[in-house]
């Protein structure tokens, strides 16, 4: 038996899983609907494969939500590696705004889910607070944000992005909100 070898079937299963999630996200983003037949066709898998991975539409919607939140968290280290801390924070809020504007169908599908998902949302909230904390800590070290800025407060302030209209100039409005928030966090504003 060799070590480090990837079972081709497992690799194929992972690829199918990701393709199904991507197809479901696209469907939720464009139409706000979950059709296993349409998702299977778009993901280039059989409908049975979709059902094996996600036995109900609710399970699929929740998996898409988890994946999208994880993307928002996972992008933080890359942003910090390739930008100044301030630029990373601003770029991340751009990602967050784009997520909120383009994923309305996902939000609607989550609201119509039939069971309570408090634990899922609590974990997502914790992950997002952690992402904001990482960005704030980098900015405090760089001297661009004052120490003591509360990450949950920043995240609550960023929830204002939810009030933007995707049919309007939400990018510019998002930048305005980020600028306002940034002015309140700047190191030269005092404690």
N, C-alpha and C positions, 0 to 999 in steps of 0.2 A: 504494500500500500504506500503510495506517495503522499507526502505532506504538502500542503499548500495548493493542491490541485482543486480546481473548482468543478464540481459536478455540472456537466453541460445542461442537464435537465434543470438543476437549481438556477443556473444563470438564465436560462430561458424563462423560468417561472418569474424570476425577479424582473426581467425585461418586460414580460407580459403585464405584470403588476403595475409597473411604472407607466407603460403605454395606456393601460386602462385608466389609471388616475389622471394622466394628461388629457385623455379624450373626455373623461367625465368633467374635468375642470373647464375645458373648452366649451362643452355643452352647457354647463351651468353658467358660464360667463356670457355666452351668446344668446341662449334661449331661456336659461333658468330652469331647464327641464332635465330629467334623468330618464332616458330610454335605453335600456340594456341592449336592445337590438342596434340602435344607432351608435352607441358607445363601442360595441363589439366591432361593428363595421369600421368605425374611425380608428380603432386600436389595431385593426387587422388581426383579430382573434375571433374564435367562435363565441357565441352567446353563452354557451356552457362554461367557458373559461371565465367569463365575467362573473357568472353566478358562483363558481367555485371560489373565486377570490373574495367576492362581496355578495353574500346571500340575499341581501335586501338593499333597496335604494338608500335607506337610512344609513346602513353600514358603509356604503360607498361615499355618501355625502360627508360623513364624519371622517373617513380616511382622507378625502380630498382636503378637508379643513385642517386636519393634523399636518398634512404635507405642506400646505401653504404657510401655516404658522412656522413650521420648521425651516422653511426657506427664508423667512424673515429673520429668524434667529441665526441661521447658518451664514448669511451674507455679511454679518458684522465683522468677523475677523478679516475677511477679504477686503472690505471697505477700509478697515484700519491699516491694513498692510499697504494699500495703494493710494491712500489719501492722507491729508493732515487730519487730526481728530475732528476739527470743525467741519471740514469737507465730508468726512465719513458720517458725522451726525446728520448733516444736511442731505446727503445722498440717501441715508437710511430713511429719513422722513419722506423723501421722494418715493422710495420703494413702498413704504407704508401707505402713502396717499394713493399710489397707483393700485395697490392691492385693494384698498377700500373703494376706489372708483370702478375698477374693472370686475370685482368679484361680488357685485350686488346679487346676482343669481345664486351664488353660494350662500350668502347671508340669508336670502329668502328661503332657500332649501333647509338651512339649519333651523330657522324659526318654525318651519312646518314639521320638523322631526317630532315624532309622537312621544318620545320618552325624555326624561330629564337628563341633561348632560352636564350637571354642575361640576363634576370632577374634571371633565374634559376642558371646560372653559376655565376652571381654576388653574389647571396645568398650563393652558395656553397663556393665561394672564401672567403666571409666574415666569414663563419663558420670555415673554415680551418685556417684563420688568427687568429680567436678567440682561437682555439685549440692551435696553436703555442704560442700565447700570454700567455695563462694559463701555459704552460710548461716553457716558459722563465721566467715568474714571479716567479714560484716556484724555479727555479734555481738561480735567482738573490737573493731571500730570503735565499737560502742555501749557497750563496757565491760561487757557481760554475760557474756562468755566470756573466759577467760584465753588469752593468746597461746600458741602452740605446741601446741595440741590437734591431734593428727594425724587428718586426715580419713579415711584408710583404717581407723584404729582405731575411729572413731565408726561408720563403716559396718559394720564387723564386729560392734560392740556391737548395732547395730540389727538384725543378722541374727537376734538372739534373738526377733524378732517372728515368725519362721518357726515357732517352737515353740508359738505360741498356737493354741488350738483354736477354729475358726470357729463351733462349736456352743456355745461358752461366752461369757462376757462379755469378748470379746477387746478391745473398745474401752477398757474400764477397765484391763485388764491392759496394754494398749499405753501408756496414759497413765502407769501406774506405772513401766514400763520407761523411758519418756522422762524422768520425774521423776528416777529414779535416775541415768541418764546425765547429765542436766542438772546435778545436784548435783556430779558429778565434773568437769564442765567449767567451772563458774562461776568468774568472775574473782576472787571473794573467797576461793577455796580455796587460793591460792598456786600457785607454779610447781612 
